[in-house]
Amino acid sequence: MRLDLWTSAFCAPCAAARRVAGEAAALVPGLAVRERDVAADPDGAEAVGIRSTPTIIVRREDGTEVFRSPGVPSRDQLLVAVAKAL
């Protein structure tokens, strides 16, 4: 499963989202976290409908989106979403 973390350079909440994603990755073996900057990949951000940063998207192995959080989810919310992706 994969967690995509969309961020931007001047986003204060992005640091909190990065921390929550890191905590989830430390607790869940096999969870791949990929941070993507909207300024560095505007076409990719548009393609997946990113409207604000941070945005976290959790996907199953086949790419199916199971969770999307614009803003910073709690660690527990994120862990539940990751469990749904299994």
Backbone as ProteinMPNN parsed JSONL, in Angstrom:
{"seq_chain_A": "MRLDLWTSAFCAPCAAARRVAGEAAALVPGLAVRERDVAADPDGAEAVGIRSTPTIIVRREDGTEVFRSPGVPSRDQLLVAVAKAL", "coords_chain_A": {"N_chain_A": [[0.832, -1.171, 0.0], [0.27, 2.351, -0.378], [1.096, 5.636, 0.635], [0.469, 8.819, -0.286], [1.744, 11.96, 0.194], [0.933, 15.137, -0.277], [2.468, 18.201, -0.499], [3.527, 21.638, 0.109], [5.966, 24.236, -0.202], [5.629, 26.448, 1.532], [3.888, 25.74, 3.531], [2.655, 25.531, 6.627], [1.086, 23.561, 8.124], [1.93, 21.294, 6.805], [4.212, 20.189, 7.939], [3.199, 18.975, 10.243], [1.559, 17.048, 9.065], [3.493, 15.537, 7.773], [4.791, 14.488, 9.998], [2.74, 12.869, 11.131], [2.351, 11.046, 9.02], [4.86, 9.848, 9.03], [4.819, 8.614, 11.554], [2.804, 6.712, 11.133], [4.029, 5.176, 9.135], [6.135, 4.117, 10.588], [4.799, 2.379, 12.232], [3.474, 0.575, 10.585], [4.411, -2.066, 8.772], [5.678, -2.184, 5.487], [4.304, 0.004, 4.503], [4.508, 2.412, 2.163], [5.653, 5.646, 1.98], [5.253, 8.5, 0.11], [6.336, 11.619, -0.514], [5.163, 14.451, -2.166], [5.649, 17.44, -3.886], [3.517, 20.083, -4.662], [4.259, 22.225, -6.269], [6.449, 21.263, -7.629], [5.345, 19.23, -9.088], [2.937, 20.04, -10.675], [1.152, 19.107, -12.657], [0.707, 16.443, -11.93], [-0.476, 16.862, -9.429], [-2.816, 18.177, -10.189], [-3.986, 16.158, -11.7], [-4.786, 14.287, -9.798], [-6.525, 15.729, -8.321], [-5.733, 17.565, -6.294], [-6.362, 20.15, -4.111], [-5.607, 21.594, -1.947], [-2.946, 21.989, 0.449], [-1.628, 20.454, 3.357], [-2.337, 17.344, 1.681], [-3.312, 14.068, 2.137], [-3.243, 10.924, 0.645], [-4.292, 7.635, 0.665], [-3.584, 4.58, -0.824], [-4.483, 1.371, -2.153], [-2.536, -1.552, -3.068], [-3.157, -1.938, -5.758], [-3.611, 0.589, -6.627], [-6.038, 1.764, -6.063], [-7.816, 4.321, -4.525], [-8.368, 4.703, -1.079], [-8.629, 6.453, 0.968], [-8.706, 9.907, 1.667], [-7.39, 12.886, 2.826], [-7.688, 16.166, 3.082], [-5.754, 18.464, 4.713], [-4.638, 17.82, 8.089], [-4.762, 14.642, 9.252], [-5.566, 12.779, 12.249], [-3.258, 10.566, 13.903], [-4.526, 8.148, 14.505], [-6.788, 8.206, 12.797], [-5.479, 8.002, 10.37], [-4.235, 5.507, 10.61], [-6.466, 3.797, 10.673], [-7.372, 4.201, 8.087], [-5.221, 3.144, 6.65], [-5.431, 0.499, 7.441], [-7.765, -0.178, 6.085], [-6.799, -0.28, 3.549], [-5.425, -2.6, 3.383]], "CA_chain_A": [[0.0, 0.0, 0.0], [1.05, 3.572, -0.564], [0.579, 6.883, 1.164], [0.998, 9.988, -0.971], [1.625, 13.177, 0.985], [1.114, 16.305, -1.133], [2.863, 19.342, 0.327], [4.071, 22.812, -0.565], [7.101, 24.788, 0.546], [5.27, 27.435, 2.539], [2.724, 25.175, 4.219], [2.966, 25.2, 8.02], [0.516, 22.277, 8.534], [2.586, 20.17, 6.126], [5.142, 19.558, 8.887], [2.403, 18.083, 11.099], [1.146, 15.915, 8.223], [4.71, 14.745, 7.577], [5.015, 13.763, 11.257], [1.707, 11.824, 11.241], [2.669, 10.032, 8.018], [6.036, 9.131, 9.525], [4.389, 7.736, 12.656], [2.081, 5.582, 10.535], [5.011, 4.333, 8.444], [6.917, 3.405, 11.603], [3.95, 1.362, 12.856], [2.896, -0.349, 9.606], [5.404, -2.59, 7.838], [5.275, -2.197, 4.088], [3.652, 1.239, 4.088], [5.425, 3.289, 1.437], [5.251, 7.051, 2.023], [5.874, 9.278, -0.96], [5.994, 13.035, -0.416], [5.19, 15.116, -3.474], [5.458, 18.878, -3.79], [2.612, 20.509, -5.729], [4.965, 23.133, -7.179], [7.356, 20.459, -8.446], [4.552, 18.342, -9.931], [1.59, 20.607, -10.775], [0.3, 18.255, -13.489], [0.324, 15.301, -11.099], [-1.416, 17.35, -8.414], [-4.092, 18.421, -10.853], [-4.535, 14.882, -12.151], [-5.427, 13.585, -8.677], [-7.482, 16.622, -7.678], [-5.228, 18.233, -5.098], [-6.838, 21.531, -4.043], [-4.971, 22.256, -0.808], [-1.875, 21.23, 1.093], [-1.289, 19.104, 2.918], [-3.364, 16.341, 1.378], [-2.81, 12.694, 2.236], [-4.043, 9.935, -0.07], [-3.862, 6.255, 0.9], [-3.995, 3.715, -1.93], [-4.158, -0.057, -2.108], [-1.465, -1.956, -3.992], [-3.614, -1.802, -7.147], [-3.778, 2.008, -6.927], [-7.355, 2.234, -5.658], [-7.808, 5.252, -3.397], [-9.269, 4.305, -0.002], [-8.714, 7.529, 1.956], [-8.154, 11.208, 1.279], [-7.536, 13.871, 3.881], [-7.107, 17.499, 2.959], [-5.469, 18.839, 6.096], [-3.837, 16.876, 8.874], [-5.56, 13.679, 10.015], [-4.903, 12.26, 13.45], [-2.554, 9.305, 13.65], [-5.499, 7.067, 14.544], [-7.558, 8.244, 11.547], [-4.625, 7.513, 9.296], [-4.033, 4.075, 10.796], [-7.693, 3.142, 10.24], [-7.373, 4.256, 6.615], [-4.218, 2.191, 6.184], [-6.008, -0.837, 7.642], [-8.729, -0.398, 4.992], [-6.047, -0.512, 2.311], [-4.829, -3.944, 3.424]], "C_chain_A": [[0.877, 1.234, 0.0], [0.327, 4.762, 0.044], [1.263, 8.014, 0.408], [0.707, 11.209, -0.119], [1.951, 14.352, 0.073], [1.356, 17.512, -0.248], [3.232, 20.528, -0.555], [5.084, 23.466, 0.37], [6.691, 25.705, 1.693], [4.063, 27.021, 3.369], [3.114, 24.771, 5.646], [2.351, 23.865, 8.456], [1.179, 21.067, 7.871], [3.577, 19.454, 7.046], [4.403, 18.595, 9.804], [1.949, 16.854, 10.31], [2.317, 14.973, 7.974], [4.984, 13.895, 8.823], [4.026, 12.609, 11.399], [1.987, 10.7, 10.239], [3.869, 9.2, 8.455], [5.7, 8.183, 10.66], [3.671, 6.507, 12.109], [3.059, 4.627, 9.859], [5.847, 3.527, 9.435], [6.118, 2.252, 12.217], [3.459, 0.288, 11.888], [3.974, -0.819, 8.628], [4.851, -2.582, 6.409], [4.549, -0.954, 3.612], [4.693, 2.149, 3.446], [4.873, 4.706, 1.462], [6.02, 7.795, 0.945], [5.402, 10.717, -0.817], [6.163, 13.683, -1.784], [4.861, 16.591, -3.272], [4.589, 19.341, -4.959], [3.295, 21.445, -6.726], [5.897, 22.361, -8.111], [6.6, 19.554, -9.411], [3.119, 18.866, -10.066], [0.641, 19.754, -11.623], [-0.189, 17.039, -12.711], [-0.69, 15.695, -10.041], [-2.792, 17.585, -9.021], [-4.769, 17.119, -11.248], [-5.257, 14.131, -11.032], [-6.317, 14.505, -7.852], [-7.017, 17.267, -6.396], [-5.648, 19.697, -5.147], [-6.221, 22.311, -2.894], [-3.857, 21.362, -0.273], [-1.944, 21.469, 2.591], [-2.536, 18.314, 2.533], [-2.69, 14.984, 1.421], [-3.784, 11.784, 1.507], [-3.446, 8.557, 0.22], [-4.446, 5.403, -0.213], [-3.629, 2.258, -1.63], [-3.036, -0.332, -3.091], [-1.864, -1.758, -5.453], [-3.859, -0.343, -7.549], [-5.12, 2.588, -6.535], [-7.244, 3.135, -4.426], [-8.82, 4.794, -2.349], [-9.454, 5.413, 1.038], [-8.081, 8.781, 1.382], [-8.427, 12.174, 2.422], [-6.875, 15.179, 3.48], [-6.928, 18.019, 4.392], [-4.715, 17.722, 6.788], [-4.754, 15.915, 9.627], [-4.83, 13.328, 11.316], [-4.181, 10.97, 13.074], [-3.536, 8.147, 13.601], [-6.369, 7.038, 13.286], [-6.741, 7.654, 10.4], [-4.399, 6.012, 9.412], [-5.284, 3.276, 10.386], [-7.76, 3.099, 8.71], [-6.38, 3.248, 6.033], [-4.739, 0.765, 6.344], [-7.015, -1.17, 6.542], [-8.026, -0.727, 3.68], [-5.449, -1.918, 2.268], [-5.691, -4.964, 2.716]], "O_chain_A": [[2.062, 1.179, 0.33], [-0.897, 4.873, -0.029], [2.485, 8.153, 0.454], [-0.441, 11.462, 0.247], [3.105, 14.545, -0.308], [0.56, 17.815, 0.641], [3.247, 20.439, -1.783], [5.05, 23.263, 1.584], [7.357, 25.726, 2.728], [3.31, 27.868, 3.849], [3.822, 23.783, 5.843], [3.041, 23.086, 9.113], [1.005, 19.937, 8.329], [3.757, 18.241, 6.938], [4.914, 17.518, 10.113], [1.957, 15.742, 10.836], [2.149, 13.754, 7.966], [5.361, 12.728, 8.715], [4.419, 11.495, 11.747], [1.869, 9.524, 10.585], [3.887, 7.984, 8.267], [6.231, 7.074, 10.726], [3.904, 5.39, 12.571], [2.935, 3.409, 9.993], [6.224, 2.388, 9.156], [6.697, 1.264, 12.668], [3.069, -0.797, 12.319], [4.4, -0.059, 7.758], [3.695, -2.934, 6.175], [4.207, -0.858, 2.433], [5.635, 2.597, 4.1], [3.751, 4.945, 1.015], [7.247, 7.737, 0.868], [4.217, 11.008, -0.977], [7.17, 13.487, -2.464], [3.91, 16.938, -2.572], [4.884, 19.03, -6.113], [2.942, 21.453, -7.906], [6.107, 22.765, -9.255], [7.145, 19.151, -10.438], [2.181, 18.206, -9.618], [-0.553, 19.689, -11.332], [-1.352, 16.65, -12.816], [-1.645, 14.964, -9.78], [-3.811, 17.23, -8.427], [-5.989, 16.992, -11.141], [-6.228, 13.42, -11.287], [-6.811, 14.106, -6.798], [-7.823, 17.497, -5.493], [-5.334, 20.405, -6.103], [-6.297, 23.539, -2.86], [-3.832, 20.154, -0.508], [-2.283, 22.565, 3.037], [-3.639, 18.591, 3.004], [-1.636, 14.776, 0.82], [-4.995, 11.855, 1.719], [-2.248, 8.34, 0.043], [-5.637, 5.482, -0.516], [-2.637, 1.956, -0.966], [-2.634, 0.547, -3.853], [-1.019, -1.446, -6.292], [-4.268, -0.07, -8.677], [-5.325, 3.795, -6.661], [-6.652, 2.754, -3.416], [-9.979, 4.529, -2.669], [-10.337, 5.322, 1.892], [-7.056, 8.726, 0.702], [-9.55, 12.269, 2.919], [-5.651, 15.301, 3.527], [-7.872, 18.003, 5.182], [-4.218, 16.796, 6.147], [-5.453, 16.333, 10.549], [-3.628, 13.558, 11.45], [-4.47, 10.363, 12.043], [-3.407, 7.259, 12.758], [-6.657, 5.962, 12.762], [-7.256, 6.904, 9.571], [-4.376, 5.316, 8.397], [-5.163, 2.193, 9.814], [-8.154, 2.092, 8.121], [-6.672, 2.583, 5.039], [-4.514, -0.081, 5.479], [-7.105, -2.32, 6.114], [-8.599, -1.378, 2.806], [-5.013, -2.369, 1.209], [-5.335, -6.141, 2.659]]}, "name": "protein", "num_of_chains": 1, "seq": "MRLDLWTSAFCAPCAAARRVAGEAAALVPGLAVRERDVAADPDGAEAVGIRSTPTIIVRREDGTEVFRSPGVPSRDQLLVAVAKAL"}
